């Protein structure tokens, strides 16, 4: 029996990258998966097929996570389709980097809406269901830059710091109802996004990491699985950094 046998998980922004790795790991541990993305294209359908091949129920939902009404509608649809919601992973995110002096209001708003407001939307929609169940695990995907900041990423860092504070606040509000909330703060993870960086930049990053390598989406997925499972039943309001020791 898997660590998440029979549980139902929502993973936002899971058609690719870290979100996809989390969905696949959860499925391998027996969880049924509802995942969302802005559109469910060929990659999204391929992800759904990969998850289903692991012997669990899976369905992708097209939804703008930054839209409050759309989020409530898609959560209601997921609840109808799957019958319960045990795990919520707020993974949807974008970057629009730039120095503060040159950053537009549009760049700021887009990142805060997708990265932070989306988490509020999904938590707002899912927690009444979890409260009735008197159980649930909420996992916010933050970042090490949400802990120590990063020049040229004021909007992204602010959104990820907000994800940490949001998890801690929800943990305090809903702990008495059996709902846990935690955050994961990945460091330099090898994804499609980081693959666009030059070899020189990637090598420079690795020099700053005690383990001397970038992380993988699976490294993050392993921690998410722990936080989603009953193995972490007494863990709430925490931030786990998955960064190879980069930020101690």
Residue pairs with C-beta under 8 A, 6 or more apart in sequence:
1 30
2 28
2 29
2 30
2 31
3 29
3 30
3 225
3 228
3 229
3 230
3 231
4 26
4 29
4 30
4 31
4 87
4 225
4 228
4 229
5 29
5 30
5 31
6 30
6 31
6 32
7 30
7 31
7 32
7 86
7 87
7 228
8 31
8 32
8 33
8 34
8 78
8 82
8 83
8 84
8 85
8 86
8 87
9 23
9 26
9 31
9 32
9 33
9 34
9 85
9 86
9 87
9 88
9 89
9 228
10 34
10 35
10 36
10 75
10 78
10 85
10 87
10 88
10 89
10 122
10 126
11 19
11 22
11 23
11 26
11 33
11 34
11 35
11 36
11 89
11 91
12 19
12 35
12 36
12 37
12 65
12 89
12 90
12 91
12 92
12 118
12 122
13 19
13 36
13 37
13 65
13 91
13 92
13 93
14 20
14 22
14 23
14 33
14 35
14 36
14 37
14 47
14 60
14 89
14 91
15 35
15 37
15 40
15 41
15 43
15 44
15 47
15 60
16 43
16 47
16 192
17 191
17 192
17 193
17 217
18 91
18 141
18 186
18 189
18 191
18 217
18 220
18 221
19 35
19 89
19 91
19 92
19 141
20 47
20 217
21 216
21 217
21 218
21 220
21 221
22 89
22 91
22 217
22 220
22 221
22 224
22 225
23 33
23 35
23 47
23 51
23 58
24 50
24 51
24 54
24 221
25 218
25 221
25 222
25 224
25 225
26 33
26 87
26 221
26 224
26 225
26 228
27 33
27 51
27 54
27 56
27 58
28 54
29 225
29 229
30 56
31 56
31 86
31 87
31 228
32 56
32 57
32 58
32 82
33 51
33 56
33 57
33 58
33 59
34 58
34 59
34 61
34 78
34 81
34 82
35 44
35 47
35 48
35 51
35 58
35 59
35 60
35 61
36 60
36 61
36 62
36 63
36 65
36 74
36 92
37 44
37 60
37 62
37 63
37 92
38 62
38 63
38 64
38 65
39 62
40 48
40 60
40 61
40 62
44 60
45 60
47 60
48 58
48 59
48 60
51 58
52 58
57 82
59 78
59 81
61 74
61 77
61 78
63 70
63 71
63 73
63 74
64 70
64 71
65 71
65 92
65 114
65 118
65 121
65 122
66 92
66 113
66 114
66 117
66 118
66 121
67 121
68 117
68 121
68 124
71 118
71 121
71 122
71 124
71 125
72 121
72 124
72 125
75 85
75 122
75 125
75 126
75 129
76 125
78 85
79 85
79 129
84 129
84 133
85 126
85 129
85 130
85 133
85 136
86 130
86 133
86 135
86 136
86 137
86 228
87 136
87 137
87 138
87 139
87 228
88 122
88 123
88 126
88 130
88 136
88 137
88 138
88 139
89 139
89 141
89 224
89 228
90 118
90 119
90 122
90 123
90 138
90 139
90 140
90 141
90 163
91 141
92 114
92 115
92 118
93 114
93 115
93 141
93 159
94 110
94 111
94 114
94 115
95 111
95 153
95 156
95 193
96 107
96 110
96 111
96 155
96 156
97 152
97 153
97 156
98 104
98 107
98 152
99 151
99 152
100 154
103 154
103 155
107 155
108 154
108 155
111 155
111 156
111 159
112 155
112 158
112 159
112 162
115 156
115 159
115 160
115 162
115 163
116 159
116 162
116 163
116 166
119 140
119 163
119 166
120 166
123 138
123 166
123 170
126 136
126 138
127 136
127 138
127 170
127 174
127 179
129 136
130 136
130 138
130 174
130 177
130 178
130 179
131 174
131 177
131 179
133 178
134 177
134 178
135 178
135 179
136 174
136 178
136 179
136 180
137 179
137 180
137 181
137 182
137 227
137 228
137 232
138 167
138 170
138 179
138 180
138 181
138 182
139 167
139 181
139 182
139 183
139 184
139 224
139 227
139 228
140 163
140 164
140 166
140 167
140 181
140 182
140 183
140 184
141 163
141 183
141 184
141 186
141 220
142 160
142 161
142 163
142 164
142 167
142 183
142 184
142 185
142 186
142 239
143 156
143 157
143 160
143 185
143 186
143 187
144 185
144 186
144 187
144 241
144 243
144 246
144 247
145 153
145 156
145 157
145 160
146 157
146 159
146 160
146 161
146 162
146 163
146 164
146 185
147 161
147 164
147 185
147 239
147 241
147 247
148 247
149 157
150 156
150 157
160 185
163 183
164 183
164 185
164 239
166 181
167 181
167 182
167 183
167 237
167 239
168 181
168 183
168 237
170 179
170 181
171 180
171 181
171 182
171 236
171 237
172 237
174 181
175 236
175 237
180 227
180 232
180 233
180 235
180 236
181 236
181 237
182 227
182 232
182 235
182 236
182 237
182 238
182 239
182 240
183 238
183 239
183 240
184 220
184 223
184 224
184 227
184 239
184 240
184 242
185 239
185 240
185 241
185 242
185 243
185 247
186 215
186 220
186 241
186 242
186 243
187 209
187 215
187 241
187 242
187 243
187 244
187 246
187 247
188 194
188 205
188 206
188 209
188 214
188 215
188 243
188 244
188 246
189 214
189 215
189 216
189 217
189 219
189 220
189 242
190 214
190 215
190 216
190 217
191 217
194 202
194 214
202 214
205 214
206 212
206 213
206 214
208 246
209 243
209 244
209 245
209 246
210 244
210 245
210 246
211 244
211 245
212 244
213 244
214 244
215 242
215 243
215 244
219 242
220 242
223 240
223 242
226 232
227 235
227 240
241 247
